[in-house]
C-alpha cells in the first residue's frame, strides 16, 4: 500500500473511533480564524496552521510567525444556564515542511448543580442552589512535520507535550462573575502527557479541502478536588474553502465530533469569508452555530492591517444572544 493510502486509512480509522470531546473547543485560539466564525480548517496557511490544520503549512508561505491572544465568554441567560470564560494564546512559527508552536488554552466554567439542604439558621433546613466550578488549563508545546503526498495534497502532524491543570469544586451559587473568578483561583496539580494532532490539506485550482483530528492519544489528567480523571477526547473537524474572486475566499467548517462538556455538547457549523479590501487592508466575517442542543448562534467580524510589507496586525470581535459566544482577539503576523 502506498504511503498516502496508509495515512488516509489511519485518519479514517480514527474518525470511526472518535467520541464526544472534553471542555475545550476549536475556537479557543486564533484571531484570524475567529474573525471568519471559525471556518478555517481548509484556509489555514500561516503559522496558526500548527493548531488549526498542520497539513496547511505545505500550501502556505515560505515563512510565517503568529503571536495571538483571544478571549471568549459564554454568558448565562438564566440561573439554570452554564457560564464559561476561555482564554487562548499562541506563539507559532511555520514553513512548508516544518512548524513550531506553543499555546495555552484555559477554560473556567460555572455549571448549575441542583440544590441541597443546609442547616440555616439554628438547624432549619433551607434549600441552597449549588454550582460546580471547573478549571482546565492546558499548555501545548510541539513540533509540526509536514509531508507532501502528491501534487496539491499534504499531511501534517504536530507532536507535542501537553501539561494539564484540572480542578473542580462545589460551592453555593452567587454572582456568576465572582464564581468564575473563584474557578480561576482553584488550586491544581499539573501532569505532563504526550499527544499529537493530524491534519490533511488538499488544494487545486479554486478549491481547498481540509481535515483535522486533535488529541489523537486522548491524554488524561488528574482532577484536583475529585477522584476522577479528565480525558481530552478526540476532536475532528472538516472544512472546505473556495476562491470566489481574486483575493477573496469563502469557507465552511463542520465538526465531526461533539465538543464541550457532556452536559452541554456543541457540534459547530461555521461559515465565513475573507479578502482584500485595499492593498493594506483585509476584512473577514462569519457566523457559527451548534447543530446539536442549543443553537447558540454567534457572528464575527475582523480584519488585518499591513503595517509593513510582511507584518500584519489582526483583530476580531464575536457576539451573539444569550448562551452564545462573545469575545475578541488580537494578533501579530509575519508572513513572507
JOMOLIN-V773596 format. One record per pair of residues at least 24 apart in sequence whose C-alpha atoms are under 8 Angstrom apart, sorted by the first residue. I is the first residue (numbers start at 0). GAP is how many residues later the second one is. D is the distance in whole Angstrom. If there is no record, write none. Layout:
BEGIN
I:GAP:D + I:GAP:D
END
This chain:
BEGIN
2:146:8 + 3:145:6 + 6:148:8 + 10:187:8 + 10:202:8 + 13:202:8 + 14:198:8 + 14:221:7 + 14:241:8 + 17:215:8 + 17:216:6 + 17:217:7 + 17:218:8 + 17:239:7 + 18:214:6 + 18:215:6 + 18:216:8 + 18:238:7 + 18:239:7 + 19:213:7 + 19:214:7 + 19:215:8 + 19:237:6 + 19:238:5 + 19:239:6 + 19:240:8 + 19:242:7 + 19:245:8 + 20:211:7 + 20:212:5 + 20:213:6 + 20:214:6 + 20:236:7 + 20:237:6 + 20:238:4 + 20:239:6 + 20:240:7 + 20:241:8 + 21:208:8 + 21:209:7 + 21:210:5 + 21:211:6 + 21:237:6 + 21:238:5 + 21:239:5 + 21:240:7 + 22:84:7 + 22:113:8 + 22:209:8 + 22:236:7 + 22:237:4 + 22:238:5 + 23:81:8 + 23:83:7 + 23:235:7 + 23:236:6 + 24:234:6 + 24:235:6 + 25:26:8 + 27:42:7 + 27:43:8 + 27:44:7 + 27:58:6 + 27:59:6 + 27:60:5 + 27:77:7 + 28:39:7 + 28:40:7 + 28:41:6 + 28:58:7 + 28:59:5 + 28:60:6 + 28:61:7 + 28:76:7 + 29:38:6 + 29:39:7 + 29:40:7 + 29:58:8 + 29:60:8 + 29:299:7 + 30:37:7 + 30:38:7 + 30:39:7 + 30:283:7 + 30:284:6 + 30:285:6 + 30:297:8 + 30:298:5 + 30:299:6 + 30:300:6 + 31:270:7 + 31:271:8 + 31:282:7 + 31:283:7 + 31:284:7 + 31:299:8 + 33:266:7 + 33:282:7 + 33:284:8 + 33:295:8 + 34:237:8 + 34:249:6 + 34:250:5 + 34:251:7 + 34:265:5 + 34:266:5 + 34:267:5 + 34:268:7 + 34:280:8 + 34:281:5 + 34:282:7 + 34:283:8 + 35:235:7 + 35:236:4 + 35:237:6 + 35:238:7 + 35:248:6 + 35:249:5 + 35:250:4 + 35:251:7 + 35:264:6 + 35:265:7 + 35:266:8 + 36:233:6 + 36:234:6 + 36:235:6 + 36:248:7 + 36:249:4 + 36:250:5 + 36:251:5 + 36:261:8 + 36:262:6 + 36:263:5 + 36:264:8 + 36:281:8 + 37:215:7 + 37:232:6 + 37:233:7 + 37:234:8 + 37:248:8 + 37:249:8 + 37:250:7 + 38:200:7 + 38:212:6 + 38:213:5 + 38:214:5 + 38:231:5 + 38:232:5 + 38:233:6 + 38:247:8 + 39:199:7 + 39:211:7 + 39:212:8 + 39:213:7 + 40:168:8 + 40:169:6 + 40:170:7 + 40:171:7 + 40:196:7 + 40:197:6 + 40:198:5 + 40:199:7 + 40:212:7 + 41:159:7 + 41:166:6 + 41:167:5 + 41:168:4 + 41:169:7 + 41:196:8 + 41:197:5 + 41:198:5 + 41:199:6 + 41:209:7 + 41:211:8 + 42:165:7 + 42:197:8 + 42:198:6 + 42:208:7 + 45:48:7 + 45:289:7 + 46:45:5 + 46:46:5 + 46:47:4 + 46:48:8 + 46:52:7 + 47:42:8 + 47:44:6 + 48:45:8 + 49:42:7 + 49:44:7 + 49:49:7 + 49:50:7 + 49:51:6 + 49:94:6 + 49:108:7 + 50:50:8 + 51:160:7 + 52:103:8 + 52:145:7 + 52:146:5 + 52:147:7 + 52:148:8 + 52:157:7 + 52:158:7 + 52:159:6 + 53:90:7 + 53:91:8 + 53:92:7 + 53:101:7 + 53:102:5 + 53:103:6 + 53:104:7 + 53:143:8 + 53:144:7 + 53:145:5 + 53:146:7 + 53:158:8 + 54:91:6 + 54:92:8 + 54:99:5 + 54:100:5 + 54:101:4 + 54:102:7 + 54:143:8 + 54:144:5 + 54:145:5 + 54:146:5 + 55:98:8 + 55:100:8 + 55:143:8 + 55:144:7 + 55:145:6 + 55:154:8 + 56:37:7 + 56:38:6 + 56:39:5 + 56:40:7 + 56:41:8 + 56:42:8 + 56:89:7 + 57:37:7 + 57:38:4 + 57:39:6 + 57:88:7 + 57:89:8 + 57:90:7 + 57:96:6 + 58:37:7 + 58:93:8 + 58:144:8 + 59:35:8 + 59:36:6 + 60:34:7 + 60:35:7 + 60:274:7 + 60:275:6 + 61:33:5 + 61:34:6 + 61:274:6 + 62:30:8 + 62:31:6 + 62:32:5 + 62:33:8 + 62:271:8 + 62:272:6 + 62:273:6 + 63:29:6 + 63:30:5 + 63:31:7 + 63:269:7 + 63:270:5 + 63:271:4 + 63:272:6 + 64:26:8 + 64:27:6 + 64:28:4 + 64:29:6 + 64:268:6 + 64:269:5 + 64:270:7 + 65:24:7 + 65:25:6 + 65:26:5 + 65:27:7 + 65:265:7 + 65:266:6 + 65:267:5 + 65:268:7 + 66:24:5 + 66:25:7 + 66:264:5 + 66:265:5 + 66:266:7 + 67:261:7 + 67:262:6 + 67:263:4 + 67:264:7 + 68:260:6 + 68:261:6 + 68:262:6 + 69:257:7 + 69:258:6 + 69:259:4 + 69:260:6 + 70:256:5 + 70:257:6 + 70:258:6 + 71:253:6 + 71:254:6 + 71:255:4 + 71:256:7 + 72:252:6 + 72:253:5 + 72:254:6 + 73:249:6 + 73:250:6 + 73:251:5 + 73:252:6 + 74:247:7 + 74:248:6 + 74:249:7 + 74:250:8 + 75:246:7 + 75:247:6 + 76:245:5 + 76:246:6 + 78:33:7 + 79:32:6 + 80:30:7 + 80:31:7 + 80:242:8 + 81:27:7 + 81:28:6 + 81:29:5 + 81:30:7 + 81:241:8 + 82:26:6 + 82:27:5 + 82:28:7 + 82:93:7 + 82:97:8 + 83:24:6 + 83:25:4 + 83:26:6 + 83:96:7 + 84:24:6 + 84:95:7 + 95:50:7 + 96:48:6 + 96:49:5 + 96:50:7 + 97:45:7 + 97:46:6 + 97:47:5 + 97:48:6 + 98:44:6 + 98:45:5 + 98:46:7 + 99:41:8 + 99:42:6 + 99:43:5 + 99:44:6 + 100:39:8 + 100:40:6 + 100:41:6 + 100:42:7 + 100:43:8 + 101:37:7 + 101:38:6 + 101:39:4 + 101:40:7 + 102:36:6 + 102:37:5 + 102:38:7 + 103:33:7 + 103:34:6 + 103:35:5 + 103:36:6 + 104:32:6 + 104:33:5 + 104:34:7 + 105:29:8 + 105:30:6 + 105:31:4 + 105:32:6 + 106:27:8 + 106:28:6 + 106:29:5 + 106:30:6 + 107:25:7 + 107:26:6 + 107:27:5 + 107:28:6 + 107:72:6 + 107:75:6 + 107:76:6 + 108:24:6 + 108:25:5 + 108:26:7 + 108:71:6 + 108:74:7 + 109:24:7 + 109:66:7 + 109:69:7 + 109:70:6 + 109:73:8 + 111:61:8 + 127:44:7 + 127:45:8 + 128:43:6 + 128:44:6 + 129:40:7 + 129:41:6 + 129:42:4 + 129:43:5 + 130:39:6 + 130:40:6 + 130:41:6 + 130:42:5 + 131:36:7 + 131:37:6 + 131:38:5 + 131:39:6 + 132:35:5 + 132:36:5 + 132:37:6 + 132:38:7 + 132:46:7 + 132:47:8 + 132:49:8 + 132:50:5 + 133:32:8 + 133:33:6 + 133:34:5 + 133:35:7 + 133:49:6 + 134:30:8 + 134:31:6 + 134:32:5 + 134:33:6 + 134:48:6 + 134:49:6 + 134:51:7 + 135:28:7 + 135:29:6 + 135:30:5 + 135:31:7 + 136:27:6 + 136:28:5 + 136:29:7 + 137:24:6 + 137:25:6 + 137:26:4 + 137:27:6 + 138:24:5 + 138:25:7 + 151:49:8 + 151:50:6 + 151:51:5 + 151:52:6 + 152:47:7 + 152:48:6 + 152:49:4 + 152:50:6 + 153:46:6 + 153:47:5 + 153:48:6 + 154:43:7 + 154:44:6 + 154:45:4 + 154:46:6 + 155:42:6 + 155:43:5 + 155:44:6 + 156:39:7 + 156:40:5 + 156:41:4 + 156:42:6 + 157:38:5 + 157:39:5 + 157:40:7 + 158:35:8 + 158:36:6 + 158:37:5 + 158:38:7 + 159:34:6 + 159:35:5 + 159:36:6 + 160:31:7 + 160:32:6 + 160:33:5 + 160:34:6 + 161:30:6 + 161:31:5 + 161:32:6 + 161:33:7 + 162:27:6 + 162:28:6 + 162:29:4 + 162:30:6 + 163:26:5 + 163:27:6 + 163:28:6 + 163:29:8 + 163:57:6 + 164:24:6 + 164:25:4 + 164:26:7 + 164:56:7 + 164:57:8 + 164:58:8 + 165:24:7 + 165:55:7 + 165:56:7 + 165:57:5 + 165:58:6 + 165:64:8 + 166:56:5 + 166:57:4 + 166:58:6 + 166:59:8 + 167:55:7 + 167:56:6 + 167:57:6 + 167:58:7 + 168:56:6 + 186:37:7 + 187:35:8 + 187:36:6 + 188:33:8 + 188:34:8 + 188:35:6 + 189:31:8 + 189:32:8 + 190:30:6 + 190:31:7 + 192:26:6 + 192:27:8 + 193:25:7 + 194:24:7 + 205:36:6 + 205:37:5 + 205:38:7 + 206:33:7 + 206:34:6 + 206:35:5 + 206:36:7 + 207:32:6 + 207:33:5 + 207:34:6 + 208:29:8 + 208:30:6 + 208:31:4 + 208:32:6 + 209:28:6 + 209:29:5 + 209:30:6 + 210:25:7 + 210:26:6 + 210:27:4 + 210:28:6 + 211:24:6 + 211:25:5 + 211:26:6 + 212:24:7 + 234:24:7 + 246:28:5 + 246:29:6 + 247:25:7 + 247:26:6 + 247:27:4 + 247:28:7 + 248:24:6 + 248:25:6 + 248:26:6 + 249:24:7 + 263:29:7 + 264:27:7 + 264:28:7 + 265:24:6 + 265:25:7 + 265:26:6 + 265:27:7 + 266:24:6 + 266:25:6 + 279:25:6 + 279:26:5 + 279:27:8 + 280:24:5 + 280:25:7 + 295:24:8 + 295:25:7 + 295:26:7 + 295:27:6 + 295:28:5 + 295:29:8 + 296:24:7 + 296:27:6 + 296:28:8 + 297:26:6 + 297:27:6 + 297:28:8 + 309:24:5 + 309:25:5 + 309:26:6 + 310:24:7
END
